[in-house]
């Protein structure tokens, strides 16, 4: 089953995780939060940055440490353009298949290899254990989940289907997940320009998440 939109009861069961951002910015304008997982890579991430620039959109990039270490210039460009970087572990490890100590080590290795200071964390695959989640929060991490998942990596889905799902379900406060990865790039290149245009036409600001972002009601 594909849940493009997170069912209402999941955030209710796990309120300590961030599923949506504030609905309005400081000027009262409705806003959404675009996020990109698994980069940075030269084949996709620079193109994503160019698309965001066209609309003055700011986003959050949950980067893999190994990729950031190999492509430091792109990592630096993400920050230079006013976007936020989050921790997505060093090698995209699966929380439920990794011991708690190894998982915490993966989060530390991200910082060591990239020199990025961030308290934003997104678990790869959206999976982590209760012990991992508690330990991460004790260390000051804000664990970011999502309201809308694009499924852009699934090749059996057409860009038209993905776009239709996103544009009918996006709402103020939505945290939307895309992937700046090779696996997702075909769908991403078709969907991202269109969803940026749609959100812009709806007069919704596209903002980055930050360490102080709190859930809206």
ZIJOLIN-V218294 format. One record per residue. RES is the residue in one small letter. PSI is psi in whole degrees, -180 to 180 (NA if undefined). D_CENTER is the distance of its C-alpha to the mean C-alpha in Angstrom with 1 decimal. Layout:
res->RES psi->PSI d_center->D_CENTER
res->RES psi->PSI d_center->D_CENTER
This chain:
res->x psi->133 d_center->21.0
res->x psi->121 d_center->17.9
res->x psi->91 d_center->16.2
res->x psi->-40 d_center->14.3
res->x psi->133 d_center->14.5
res->x psi->128 d_center->14.5
res->x psi->147 d_center->18.2
res->x psi->-29 d_center->19.4
res->x psi->-20 d_center->20.9
res->x psi->-50 d_center->17.9
res->x psi->-29 d_center->16.7
res->x psi->-38 d_center->20.4
res->x psi->-33 d_center->20.9
res->x psi->66 d_center->18.1
res->x psi->-14 d_center->18.0
res->x psi->-11 d_center->17.2
res->x psi->153 d_center->13.5
res->x psi->116 d_center->11.4
res->x psi->-27 d_center->11.0
res->x psi->154 d_center->11.5
res->x psi->-179 d_center->12.0
res->x psi->143 d_center->15.5
res->x psi->-27 d_center->17.0
res->x psi->149 d_center->18.8
res->x psi->-174 d_center->18.8
res->x psi->-19 d_center->21.8
res->x psi->5 d_center->23.9
res->x psi->10 d_center->23.4
res->x psi->134 d_center->21.3
res->x psi->148 d_center->18.9
res->x psi->158 d_center->15.2
res->x psi->168 d_center->11.8
res->x psi->107 d_center->8.3
res->x psi->134 d_center->6.5
res->x psi->148 d_center->3.0
res->x psi->124 d_center->4.4
res->x psi->153 d_center->5.3
res->x psi->-6 d_center->8.9
res->x psi->-162 d_center->10.5
res->x psi->147 d_center->12.4
res->x psi->148 d_center->15.3
res->x psi->-23 d_center->18.1
res->x psi->-22 d_center->18.3
res->x psi->-46 d_center->15.1
res->x psi->-45 d_center->13.2
res->x psi->-36 d_center->16.2
res->x psi->-42 d_center->16.6
res->x psi->-44 d_center->13.1
res->x psi->-39 d_center->14.1
res->x psi->-43 d_center->17.4
res->x psi->-43 d_center->16.2
res->x psi->-40 d_center->14.2
res->x psi->-33 d_center->17.4
res->x psi->-28 d_center->19.5
res->x psi->8 d_center->18.3
res->x psi->26 d_center->17.7
res->x psi->142 d_center->14.1
res->x psi->144 d_center->11.8
res->x psi->177 d_center->8.1
res->x psi->128 d_center->5.7
res->x psi->112 d_center->5.7
res->x psi->100 d_center->5.4
res->x psi->149 d_center->8.9
res->x psi->133 d_center->11.7
res->x psi->-42 d_center->14.7
res->x psi->-41 d_center->17.1
res->x psi->-41 d_center->15.5
res->x psi->-36 d_center->15.3
res->x psi->-38 d_center->18.9
res->x psi->-27 d_center->20.1
res->x psi->60 d_center->18.6
res->x psi->-34 d_center->19.0
res->x psi->-34 d_center->20.0
res->x psi->-41 d_center->16.7
res->x psi->-44 d_center->14.9
res->x psi->-36 d_center->17.5
res->x psi->-37 d_center->17.1
res->x psi->-50 d_center->13.5
res->x psi->-41 d_center->14.9
res->x psi->-29 d_center->18.1
res->x psi->4 d_center->16.6
res->x psi->14 d_center->15.3
res->x psi->168 d_center->11.5
res->x psi->145 d_center->9.9
res->x psi->135 d_center->9.2
res->x psi->163 d_center->8.0
res->x psi->126 d_center->9.9
res->x psi->29 d_center->9.2
res->x psi->169 d_center->13.0
res->x psi->-39 d_center->15.6
res->x psi->24 d_center->16.1
res->x psi->51 d_center->13.5
res->x psi->151 d_center->16.0
res->x psi->118 d_center->16.4
res->x psi->-40 d_center->17.0
res->x psi->-5 d_center->19.8
res->x psi->13 d_center->21.5
res->x psi->138 d_center->21.4
res->x psi->157 d_center->23.6
res->x psi->-44 d_center->22.4
res->x psi->-42 d_center->24.0
res->x psi->-35 d_center->22.5
res->x psi->-45 d_center->19.0
res->x psi->-36 d_center->19.6
res->x psi->-38 d_center->21.1
res->x psi->-38 d_center->18.0
res->x psi->-37 d_center->16.0
res->x psi->-41 d_center->19.1
res->x psi->-33 d_center->19.4
res->x psi->-49 d_center->16.0
res->x psi->-42 d_center->17.5
res->x psi->-39 d_center->20.9
res->x psi->-26 d_center->20.0
res->x psi->-19 d_center->17.7
res->x psi->22 d_center->19.4
res->x psi->130 d_center->16.1
res->x psi->115 d_center->16.5
res->x psi->150 d_center->13.6
res->x psi->7 d_center->13.5
res->x psi->131 d_center->9.8
res->x psi->133 d_center->9.2
res->x psi->125 d_center->7.2
res->x psi->129 d_center->10.0
res->x psi->142 d_center->10.3
res->x psi->2 d_center->11.4
res->x psi->21 d_center->10.7
res->x psi->127 d_center->14.1
res->x psi->160 d_center->16.0
res->x psi->166 d_center->19.4
res->x psi->-39 d_center->20.8
res->x psi->-43 d_center->22.3
res->x psi->-43 d_center->19.2
res->x psi->-44 d_center->17.4
res->x psi->-44 d_center->20.5
res->x psi->-40 d_center->21.0
res->x psi->-43 d_center->17.5
res->x psi->-35 d_center->18.0
res->x psi->-30 d_center->21.5
res->x psi->2 d_center->20.3
res->x psi->8 d_center->18.4
res->x psi->144 d_center->14.8
res->x psi->114 d_center->12.7
res->x psi->118 d_center->10.8
res->x psi->123 d_center->7.7
res->x psi->-130 d_center->7.7
res->x psi->162 d_center->7.6
res->x psi->-39 d_center->10.5
res->x psi->134 d_center->10.3
res->x psi->125 d_center->9.5
res->x psi->-23 d_center->10.8
res->x psi->33 d_center->12.6
res->x psi->-19 d_center->12.8
res->x psi->-12 d_center->13.9
res->x psi->108 d_center->16.8
res->x psi->-21 d_center->19.7
res->x psi->-10 d_center->22.0
res->x psi->138 d_center->20.0
res->x psi->154 d_center->21.1
res->x psi->-35 d_center->19.1
res->x psi->-42 d_center->21.4
res->x psi->-44 d_center->20.5
res->x psi->-46 d_center->16.7
res->x psi->-42 d_center->17.4
res->x psi->-43 d_center->19.9
res->x psi->-46 d_center->17.8
res->x psi->-45 d_center->15.0
res->x psi->-24 d_center->17.6
res->x psi->-17 d_center->19.7
res->x psi->-13 d_center->17.1
res->x psi->143 d_center->15.0
res->x psi->162 d_center->16.4
res->x psi->132 d_center->16.2
res->x psi->-8 d_center->13.6
res->x psi->133 d_center->11.3
res->x psi->118 d_center->7.5
res->x psi->134 d_center->6.8
res->x psi->124 d_center->5.0
res->x psi->175 d_center->6.7
res->x psi->123 d_center->7.9
res->x psi->73 d_center->10.0
res->x psi->162 d_center->12.5
res->x psi->-39 d_center->16.2
res->x psi->-33 d_center->16.0
res->x psi->-8 d_center->13.8
res->x psi->-33 d_center->15.4
res->x psi->-51 d_center->18.2
res->x psi->-39 d_center->16.5
res->x psi->-43 d_center->13.8
res->x psi->-27 d_center->16.7
res->x psi->-36 d_center->18.4
res->x psi->-43 d_center->15.9
res->x psi->-49 d_center->13.8
res->x psi->-36 d_center->17.0
res->x psi->-42 d_center->18.3
res->x psi->-33 d_center->15.4
res->x psi->-43 d_center->15.4
res->x psi->-44 d_center->19.1
res->x psi->-47 d_center->19.1
res->x psi->-40 d_center->16.9
res->x psi->-42 d_center->19.1
res->x psi->-27 d_center->22.2
res->x psi->0 d_center->21.2
res->x psi->44 d_center->21.3
res->x psi->133 d_center->18.0
res->x psi->146 d_center->16.3
res->x psi->107 d_center->12.8
res->x psi->156 d_center->11.8
res->x psi->155 d_center->9.5
res->x psi->159 d_center->9.0
res->x psi->174 d_center->11.7
res->x psi->-23 d_center->13.7
res->x psi->3 d_center->15.8
res->x psi->132 d_center->13.6
res->x psi->159 d_center->15.4
res->x psi->146 d_center->15.3
res->x psi->165 d_center->17.5
res->x psi->NA d_center->20.4
